[in-house]
Amino acid sequence: MTDSLKVLIVDDERLARERARRMLDEIGGVSVIGEAASVEEARRAIAAHRPDLLLLDVQMPGEDGFALLEGLDPRPAVVFVTAYDQYAVRAFDENAVDYLLKPFRRERLEQALERARRDLSRPEDLAARVAALIGSVERGRSETLERFTVRLGQRQLILNAADVLWFGAEDKLVFAATTTAKHYVNFTLDVLERRLDPRRFVRVHRGAIANLDWAAALRPGFAGTYRLQLKDEARTEVPVSRQRARLLRERLGA
């Protein structure tokens, strides 16, 4: 293998592909041989160009990223790139080099490329591969969640956490509420509580996390509960449980 990695970017979201290509150009030592927005496009590109490495999204319309890997012989090295961490174990089953959680930093992509180079020139033993993959996912979970993707029809929309008024749960689904819409996210409230910036976000109820930058007023409710009124035009009120009211009042200086 030469020092320059031949990379194929496979992602149904154009902006995600452009961002990955831009990072690869900045890192250097990489030749982007093409892009694909679907599994079918990726199959044709792989047959035509024989890439060394796939930057592969998991969730795409039609067949997913795992389906692409079925029947590839020889199979390129694979770095999974996804907004969701629940596929990590299956990614390892597919002998992935690395697993990047969107939105990832250029430094993490650079680490993944180095792992790919090592993997292509000197295959790692099974235990080392497990440690590398699981470690990278755990590090991704520990980073503050500043941006995340949500589905908008067939497109993915990137939301800044700072633009979310509050996160709530309904019908066992978790949503992020902005001033204009409610978007369902693929995180539990417990995960969000761990990964959101604690200087801005606070768990105010078993079913709610509020962005204190949008807090307008704290109003007493029934039996020791409160309602946190927000600054949006609708004057949204978020429930505050009796158990969490004291912490919230301390945070607000009330």
N, C-alpha and C positions, 0 to 999 in steps of 0.2 A: 504493500500500500504506500502511496506517496504521502508527503506531508500535508497536501491539500485534500481536505475531505470533500467529496462530492455529496451535496445535501439536497434532498427533495423535501419541500415544505408542504404538508398535507393538512389543510384546515378549511372548513367551509366559510369562515369569516374572513373577508378580504382585508379588513384592518388588522386582524391578527397576523395574517401572512405578511403584510407590509411591515409590521413591527418586527417580526422575526427576521425578515430579510435585512432590515436596517441594522439590527443588532449583529447579525452575521457579518455584514460588510464592515462594521466597526471593529469586530474582533479580528478579522483577517484569517488567512490560512484555510479558507473555505471557498469552495466553488458551488454556488447555488445553481443546480442544473435545471431547476424548474419548480413550479407550484402546481398544486392540485386542490380543487375545491370539493372533491368527492372521491369515494373509493374507486369508482370506475376510472376517473381521470388519473388517479394515482397508479392504478395497475398499468395503464398504457405508458405512463411516464417511466415507471420502473423498468418495463420491458425495453423501452427505447434507450434509456440512459444508464441503467445499472448503477444507481447511487450507492455510495458507501453507507449513508445514514439517512434515516427518515426522521423528521420532526413531525410527529403524528398526533393529531387531535383524536380524542376518543368519540365524542358525541357529534355526529354529522347526520344530515338528512339521509334516509335510506340506510345503507349498510354503515356500521360503525368502524372505528379504527381497528378493532380486533379482527373483524372480518377480512380486512385487507391483508393481514398477515397469513391467513390460511392459504396454503398451497404455494407460497413464494419459495422458490428454490433456484439459486441461493437467496437467502433472506438478508437484506441489509441490516446493519445495526439500527436499533430503534430507541429514540427518546420520546416518550409520551409527553404531550403538552396539553393540559386540560385544566379546567376550572374546578374540578371535583377530585377529592382525595380518596373516594371509596373504591377506585379502580386499582389501587396500588398493588394489592396482592395478586390480582389477575395479571397486571403488567409484569410482575416478577415471573409468573408462570410462563409468560411469553418471552422470558429472558431479556427484558428491557435493560438498556444501558443505564437509563436514568428516567426520572419522573418529575416533571416540572409543573408546579401549580401556577396557573395564571392568577394575577399578573406577575410574571417573574422578572427578575433583574438581569441585566447583561452579565453580571458576575456569575449567576447561577447557570446561565446558558453556556458560558465559557467553561465552567467546571464540567458540564455535561459533555461538551465537545472533547475535553481532555480524557474523560472516561471512555468515550467512544474510540479515540485513538488508541488508548491502552488496550481496549477490548478487541479491536481489530488486529492489533499486532501481537498481543499476548493475552489470550483468554484468561479471565480470572476464575478461581475455583468457586464452587457453589456458595460456600459460607460467606466469602468476601462479597459476592454479588448481592446476597441478601442484606448484609450490613450496609452496603452503599445505598441500595434502593430505599430501605426502610428509614435509614438516617436522613436521607434527603427529604423524604416526605415529612418526617417529624420536624425538621428544621423549617419546612414550608409552613407547617401548622403553627409554629411558634412565632412567626413574623406577624407584625401588626397588619391587619387587613385594611388596606387603604383604598383598594379598588376591587371590584368583582364584576363578573358578567352575569347578565340575565337574558333570558330568551324574549324576543319581541317578534312574534310570528316566526319566520324562517331566519331572522337575523339575531345576532347577539349584540346586546347593548352593554357598554361598559359604564358602570355607575361608580362615582366617587362616594366613599363612605360619608364624607362630610356633607353631601347633599341629601342624605337620608334623615328624615325627621325622627322616625322611630321604626323599630322592627317589631312585628307582632305575629301572632299565630292564630289561624282559623282553619277549622276542618283538617287539623293535623298538618297543615302547610304553613310555612314561614314566609312572610312577605316583608319587603322593604318599602316604606311609604315615603314618597317625595312630595313636593308641592303640586305635582301634576298627575301622578299616577301611583299605583300600587303594583309592585313587581314581586313575583314569587322567586325565592332564592333556594339554592340547594345546600343550605346550612341549617343546623338546628340552632335554637336560641342558646343552648349551652355552649356550642362551638363559637357562636358569635360573641358571647360574653367573654370568652377566653381570648379571642383574637382581635376584637375591636379596641381602639385606643381608649384606655380607661380614663384618660383625662377628659374625654368628650362624651363617652357613652356609659350609661349606668343601667343596670337591671332594676327596674322599678316594680316589676310584677312577674309572677311565674310565666306570664304570657306576653311580656313586653320589655323592650330595651329602648330607652329614650336618648336622643341626642340633646345634651344640655345646652348646646349652642342655640337651640331653637326654643328653649324654655322661656315662657312668658310669665306664668303665674302658677302657684300651687294652691288648689282650692280644696277645702275639707269636704269629705264625702260622708258615707254612712259607716258607723261602727269603727271609727279610727282609720278608715281608708281615705285616700285623697284622689284628686284628678289633676294631672299635670297639663296645663293649657299651653299650647305651642303658639309660635308667632306666625304661622301660616295664615293665609287669607280666610280659611275655613275655621280658624281657631280650634283646631283639633284638640281633643282631650284624651290623654293616655291614662289608663288606670294605674293607680299606685296602691300596692297592698299595704296593710297595716304593718307587716313585718319589715318592709323595706322603706317605709315612710321616714323613719328616723335618719337613716343614712342619706336619703335624698335631701332632707331638710338641711343636714349638715353640709352637703355638697353645694346647696344653693345659698347657704348662709342665712337660712330662715329660722 
